[in-house]
Amino acid sequence: MAVVFGVLVFVYRERKVFEAASPVFLEIILLGSVFMYTSLAAAYVDPSVISCAVEVWFYQCGFFLLYGSLALKVWRVGASFRVRSPRRVELTDGMMAGRLVILCSCLVAYLLVWTLLMPPKVVDNASSLRFKECYIGEMRYVNLCADFILLSVTLVLCVRARKAPSAYKETRFATWAVYNAMFITCFVALLRFLTVDNTNPDILFASSFILIQMTATVTLLILFVPKLTLLRKMGGQEIGLRLAEVHPGSSAQTTPNGSYLNDGSTLERENEDLKDEVKRLAMKVAQLQSRLMKDKNKHIKSGTNSLSRMRASTYEDHCEDGLKKMSSSPVSRFLSVRV
């Protein structure tokens, strides 16, 4: 399923649904899920030092790639929404990828230190049922705490960006995925803690299976199924857009779905209204400036000749005539009252 989603994202990466969600980070999320599935395959074989290390490495790297990408995506939405500067905030995919590289580099450094200084061991289980299992000591709890901290930070970012407008409700789906991962991780950790003295290999493997499937698989379904559904619904609009690009002189009635061209005409009309508002405000400011200059400079007013008076009156009449010809929209009336 992850491979199929990856192929679809690559093929339709220029569509609006995937382009708004950053195809690069979608591929990274799918790569993280594949790493988590690989750790489950490593847990299936007979335990050895290599298989135990591979299981921890692939699971932790996949977990941080998946939910680290989600955290950065949500953080970008919240940072763009909460900015109070008139300047546009530029958070490109390259900048976000750099932050993800720093996060994964810290994880890799930690795993290297753990593998070299405290490598995993294969020991006999202490319960009544004799079998071999992987033993990593207190590092199991350290890994669990690291995963919990990452999920908590992502959850806080989701709460802060809950009111931010995002394309195709991306933030809402990410929040649902993080809620689900938080609940499942805590539940499986509690289950393992309660059954540590009375367990068997089947229960251990089943708990790993539940943990990975209920986190990675459910996250992929939450994130990608709505996008594929929207992609199917928006097929007609994409066809209409391509026809409009091929035949730029065609009218709106000749397209299969004329909503896009109608939206373009609406935007063009709104831009014209904004231009009229700017012109009206400029004329109003010029008129107020001329009046203030006359009120503050009585000596200049008394010394002017008839020609300057005629020019000033002509300019004021022109401004007033221009104001009368402007759009009488509610926004215009509100701005005129405020001025």
Secondary structure, DSSP 8 states (H G I E B T S, - for coil): -HHHHHHHHHHTTTSHHHHHT-HHHHHHHHHHHHHHHHHHHHHHS---HHHHHHHHHHHHHHHHHHHHHHHHHHHHHHHHHH--SSS-----HHHHHHHHHHHHHHHHHHHHHHHHHS--EEEE-SSSS--EEEE-TTHHHHHHHHHHHHHHHHHHHHHHTTTS--GGGHHHHHHHHHHHHHHHHHHHHHHHHHTSSS--HHHHHHHHHHHHIIIIIHHHHHHHHHHHHHHHHTHHHHHHHHHHHH-TT--GGGSS-THHHHHHHHHHHHHHHHHHHHHHHHHHHHHHHHHHHHHH-HHHHHH--HHHHHHHHHHHHHHHHHHHHS---HHHHHHHHH-
